Amino acid sequence: MSGARVALLEARMESELASLVRRHGGEPVCVPALREVARECDAEAGQAIEALLRPRAIIVLATGVGLEGLLAAAARLGRGADLRAGMAGATVVCRGPKPIAVLKREGLTAHVRAEPPHTTAELLGALAPLPLEGRDVVFVHDGGGSRLVPLALAERGARVVEVQPYEWALPEDTRPLRDMVDRIIAGGVDAVAITTQAQAQHLFAVAESMGSAGALRKALGEGVVVAAVGPTCAHALEQLGAPPRVVPAQSKMGALVVALAAHFSRRAASA
């Protein structure tokens, strides 16, 4: 990357993504755009446990953090054993690798896995062969809380119980993010790498509060290279008026950084 300054909307300079940027010759500039906030979900968790203890139940896991939150809620209710028994007898569907890692830690198995790049489309595709009419389906949300999948399951005749153990919120102190908006507009970074759609939404929400959303779109459409980790992030950026120039074939952080480095190499070669 030849010293390209890459804005990362996360807090830690020692994160995996920041390390990858440095390894490929870039300079990471880290500013947090979101934080995970625990939700009160004990009542939802109790309903989910009852559903999972019924015959032919299904549980759909959108995220590893969500599964950990469900496990914690079950423990608070004194029903951790019931949850594990229910999951052991249910069909377990995972959107991506992170819930699979949590399942392995808990001695549980994933039966159905969405294909890469693990978007809503692939998850719905993985669920398509399963008969759902009259079955209990527990859907464990990520922090975004999108209801596209639960509604699609209900349309197919499932009895859906939703659990959202956490949500994504803006950082408590948004000054660094406001400063990043100003820096992007001023050309103080060469690229912005987006790894969740919430990052993009929060960046533009803060810019909107500053009256700078139009200037941010202009900067991201001209001098600053926008990179998205996968199609979900890319779609969010398109909706916000900042379509990415770099989207890797695989929705992984390593592939994102490699694709961004290749973009800068091509640009340098043609200069």
C-alpha positions as CSV (number, residue, x, y, z in Angstrom):
1,M,0.0,0.0,0.0
2,S,3.1,2.2,0.1
3,G,2.0,4.1,3.2
4,A,-1.6,4.6,2.3
5,R,-3.6,5.8,5.3
6,V,-6.6,3.5,5.8
7,A,-9.4,4.5,8.1
8,L,-10.8,1.6,10.1
9,L,-14.0,2.2,12.1
10,E,-12.9,0.2,15.1
11,A,-11.1,1.1,18.3
12,R,-8.1,-1.1,18.6
13,M,-4.8,-0.3,16.8
14,E,-3.6,-3.9,17.6
15,S,-6.7,-5.5,16.0
16,E,-6.4,-8.2,13.4
17,L,-7.5,-5.8,10.6
18,A,-5.1,-3.0,11.7
19,S,-2.2,-5.6,11.8
20,L,-3.1,-6.8,8.3
21,V,-3.1,-3.2,6.9
22,R,0.4,-2.6,8.4
23,R,1.6,-5.9,7.0
24,H,0.6,-4.8,3.5
25,G,2.4,-1.5,3.9
26,G,-0.5,0.7,5.0
27,E,-1.0,3.0,7.9
28,P,-4.2,2.1,9.9
29,V,-6.2,5.0,11.4
30,C,-8.6,3.5,13.9
31,V,-11.7,5.3,15.2
32,P,-14.6,3.4,16.8
33,A,-18.0,3.7,15.0
34,L,-20.0,1.3,17.2
35,R,-20.3,-0.5,20.4
36,E,-22.2,-3.6,21.5
37,V,-24.8,-2.9,24.1
38,A,-26.5,-5.8,25.9
39,R,-30.3,-6.0,25.8
40,E,-32.7,-7.3,28.3
41,C,-33.7,-10.6,26.6
42,D,-34.5,-13.0,29.5
43,A,-38.1,-13.2,28.5
44,E,-37.2,-13.8,24.9
45,A,-34.7,-16.4,26.0
46,G,-37.3,-18.2,28.1
47,Q,-39.6,-18.4,25.1
48,A,-36.8,-19.7,22.9
49,I,-35.9,-22.5,25.4
50,E,-39.6,-23.6,25.5
51,A,-39.7,-23.6,21.7
52,L,-36.4,-25.6,21.4
53,L,-37.7,-28.3,23.8
54,R,-40.6,-29.1,21.4
55,P,-40.1,-31.8,18.7
56,R,-38.5,-30.8,15.3
57,A,-37.4,-27.4,16.5
58,I,-34.9,-25.3,14.6
59,I,-32.5,-22.6,15.8
60,V,-30.9,-20.1,13.4
61,L,-27.8,-18.4,14.6
62,A,-26.9,-15.1,12.9
63,T,-23.9,-14.4,15.1
64,G,-21.6,-15.9,17.7
65,V,-22.0,-13.0,20.1
66,G,-25.8,-13.5,20.0
67,L,-25.4,-17.2,20.9
68,E,-23.2,-16.2,23.8
69,G,-25.8,-13.8,24.9
70,L,-28.5,-16.4,24.7
71,L,-26.4,-18.8,26.7
72,A,-25.8,-16.1,29.3
73,A,-29.5,-15.3,29.5
74,A,-30.3,-19.0,30.0
75,A,-27.8,-19.2,32.8
76,R,-29.4,-16.2,34.5
77,L,-32.8,-18.0,34.3
78,G,-31.2,-21.2,35.8
79,R,-32.1,-22.9,32.5
80,G,-28.7,-23.4,30.9
81,A,-29.2,-27.2,30.9
82,D,-32.6,-26.9,29.2
83,L,-31.1,-24.7,26.5
84,R,-28.3,-27.1,25.7
85,A,-30.8,-30.0,25.7
86,G,-33.1,-28.2,23.4
87,M,-30.2,-27.2,21.0
88,A,-28.9,-30.8,21.1
89,G,-32.2,-32.1,19.8
90,A,-32.9,-29.3,17.4
91,T,-31.6,-28.6,13.8
92,V,-29.0,-25.9,14.2
93,V,-28.4,-23.5,11.3
94,C,-25.5,-21.0,11.3
95,R,-25.0,-18.0,9.1
96,G,-21.2,-17.8,9.4
97,P,-18.2,-19.3,11.2
98,K,-18.4,-17.3,14.4
99,P,-21.5,-19.1,15.9
100,I,-19.9,-22.4,14.8
101,A,-16.9,-21.7,17.0
102,V,-19.2,-21.0,20.0
103,L,-21.1,-24.2,19.3
104,K,-17.9,-26.3,19.3
105,R,-16.8,-24.7,22.6
106,E,-20.2,-25.7,24.1
107,G,-20.0,-29.3,22.7
108,L,-22.9,-28.6,20.2
109,T,-23.1,-29.2,16.5
110,A,-24.1,-27.1,13.5
111,H,-26.2,-29.1,11.0
112,V,-26.7,-26.5,8.3
113,R,-24.3,-23.8,7.3
114,A,-24.8,-20.9,5.0
115,E,-22.3,-20.6,2.1
116,P,-19.9,-17.7,1.8
117,P,-20.2,-14.8,1.8
118,H,-22.7,-15.5,4.6
119,T,-25.2,-12.8,3.8
120,T,-28.9,-13.0,4.3
121,A,-29.3,-14.4,0.8
122,E,-27.0,-17.3,1.6
123,L,-28.8,-17.9,4.9
124,L,-32.2,-18.0,3.3
125,G,-30.7,-20.3,0.6
126,A,-29.5,-22.7,3.3
127,L,-32.9,-22.7,5.0
128,A,-34.8,-23.2,1.7
129,P,-34.6,-27.1,1.7
130,L,-35.9,-27.3,5.3
131,P,-39.6,-27.9,5.8
132,L,-40.9,-25.2,8.1
133,E,-44.7,-25.5,8.2
134,G,-45.8,-25.8,11.8
135,R,-42.3,-26.0,13.2
136,D,-40.8,-23.9,16.0
137,V,-37.9,-21.8,14.8
138,V,-35.7,-19.7,17.1
139,F,-33.9,-16.9,15.4
140,V,-31.0,-15.4,17.3
141,H,-30.3,-11.9,16.0
142,D,-27.0,-10.0,15.5
143,G,-26.8,-6.4,16.7
144,G,-28.6,-5.0,13.7
145,G,-31.9,-6.7,14.5
146,S,-33.0,-7.0,10.9
147,R,-36.3,-8.9,10.7
148,L,-35.9,-10.0,7.1
149,V,-35.1,-13.6,7.9
150,P,-37.7,-14.1,10.7
151,L,-40.4,-12.7,8.5
152,A,-39.4,-15.0,5.6
153,L,-39.6,-18.0,8.0
154,A,-43.0,-17.0,9.3
155,E,-44.2,-16.6,5.7
156,R,-43.3,-20.3,5.2
157,G,-45.4,-21.4,8.1
158,A,-42.9,-21.5,11.0
159,R,-43.7,-20.4,14.5
160,V,-40.8,-18.0,15.0
161,V,-39.4,-16.9,18.3
162,E,-36.8,-14.0,18.1
163,V,-34.0,-13.3,20.5
164,Q,-31.8,-10.3,20.3
165,P,-29.2,-10.4,23.1
166,Y,-27.4,-7.2,22.1
167,E,-27.6,-4.2,19.7
168,W,-25.2,-1.9,18.0
169,A,-25.1,1.6,19.3
170,L,-22.9,4.7,18.6
171,P,-19.9,5.1,20.8
172,E,-20.6,7.0,24.0
173,D,-18.1,9.6,22.9
174,T,-18.6,10.5,19.2
175,R,-16.0,13.2,19.0
176,P,-13.4,10.8,17.4
177,L,-15.9,9.8,14.8
178,R,-16.8,13.4,14.1
179,D,-13.1,14.1,13.7
180,M,-12.8,11.2,11.3
181,V,-15.7,12.6,9.2
182,D,-13.8,15.9,8.9
183,R,-10.5,14.1,8.1
184,I,-12.1,12.1,5.3
185,I,-13.7,15.2,3.8
186,A,-10.3,17.0,4.0
187,G,-8.5,14.1,2.3
188,G,-6.6,13.1,5.4
189,V,-7.0,9.4,4.6
190,D,-6.6,7.5,1.4
191,A,-9.1,4.8,2.0
192,V,-11.9,3.7,4.3
193,A,-12.4,0.0,5.0
194,I,-15.9,-1.0,6.1
195,T,-16.4,-4.4,7.8
196,T,-20.0,-4.1,9.0
197,Q,-23.0,-2.3,7.7
198,A,-23.5,-0.6,11.1
199,Q,-20.1,1.1,10.7
200,A,-21.3,2.7,7.5
201,Q,-24.6,3.7,8.9
202,H,-23.1,5.2,12.0
203,L,-20.5,7.1,10.0
204,F,-23.2,8.7,7.9
205,A,-25.5,9.3,10.9
206,V,-22.7,11.3,12.6
207,A,-22.0,13.2,9.4
208,E,-25.7,14.0,9.0
209,S,-25.7,15.4,12.6
210,M,-22.8,17.6,11.6
211,G,-24.5,18.8,8.3
212,S,-21.6,17.1,6.4
213,A,-23.3,14.1,4.8
214,G,-23.1,15.6,1.3
215,A,-19.4,16.5,1.7
216,L,-18.7,13.0,3.0
217,R,-20.4,11.3,0.0
218,K,-18.4,13.6,-2.3
219,A,-15.1,12.7,-0.7
220,L,-15.9,9.0,-0.7
221,G,-16.9,9.2,-4.4
222,E,-13.8,11.0,-5.5
223,G,-10.4,10.9,-3.8
224,V,-11.0,8.5,-0.9
225,V,-11.2,4.8,-1.8
226,V,-14.1,3.0,-0.2
227,A,-13.6,-0.8,0.5
228,A,-16.3,-3.1,1.8
229,V,-15.6,-6.6,3.2
230,G,-18.6,-8.1,1.4
231,P,-21.9,-7.6,-0.4
232,T,-23.9,-6.8,2.7
233,C,-21.6,-3.9,3.5
234,A,-21.4,-2.9,-0.1
235,H,-25.2,-2.8,-0.3
236,A,-25.4,-0.6,2.8
237,L,-22.8,1.8,1.3
238,E,-24.7,1.9,-2.0
239,Q,-27.9,2.8,-0.1
240,L,-26.0,5.6,1.7
241,G,-24.7,7.0,-1.6
242,A,-21.1,5.8,-1.3
243,P,-20.7,2.7,-3.4
244,P,-17.4,0.9,-2.7
245,R,-14.6,0.6,-5.3
246,V,-13.1,-2.4,-3.6
247,V,-15.1,-5.6,-2.7
248,P,-13.1,-8.8,-2.3
249,A,-14.4,-12.1,-3.8
250,Q,-14.3,-13.6,-0.3
251,S,-15.9,-11.8,2.6
252,K,-12.9,-12.0,4.9
253,M,-10.7,-9.3,6.4
254,G,-7.6,-10.8,4.9
255,A,-9.1,-10.8,1.4
256,L,-10.3,-7.2,2.0
257,V,-6.8,-5.9,2.7
258,V,-5.3,-7.9,-0.1
259,A,-7.9,-6.4,-2.6
260,L,-7.3,-2.9,-1.2
261,A,-3.5,-3.3,-1.6
262,A,-4.0,-4.6,-5.2
263,H,-6.1,-1.5,-5.9
264,F,-3.4,0.8,-4.7
265,S,-0.7,-1.1,-6.7
266,R,-2.7,-0.8,-9.9
267,R,-3.3,2.9,-9.3
268,A,0.5,3.4,-8.7
269,A,1.4,1.4,-11.8
270,S,-1.0,3.5,-14.0
271,A,0.1,6.9,-12.5
